[in-house]
Amino acid sequence: MSNALWIAVLASAAGTLLIRLLPLLWMQRRLARQASDDSLEAMPQWLGLLGPVMIAAVFGVSLMPVTPDAISWLATAIGVLATLAVWWYKRTLGWPVAAGVAAYGMVMMLLG
């Protein structure tokens, strides 16, 4: 592997670690300071919204094709429809994702 790839891998690993470690350390300090309160107010409100907001951001980014041409948009639309259909039928997380990826891949292979 080239040096640029190793630097990218290490930067991704450090970023992933910091994204998880810094909020943990911050909340541990905050809860330790407010240990005498024994109230739920020690937990900030925005922390409960952070997970759904991050999922929505990843979802929004994943809907945008890399090359925005007609075939990519069609494949994305069919992949989303397949994902929703399988989710509606199964009500799980794994199978809908697999179906959406498979539908996207099939359209790209057949038309691309």
Summary of the structure (lengths in Angstrom):
residues: 112
radius of gyration: 20.5
end to end distance: 29.9
largest distance: 63.7
contacts: 244
relative contact order: 0.07
helix: 82%
strand: 0%
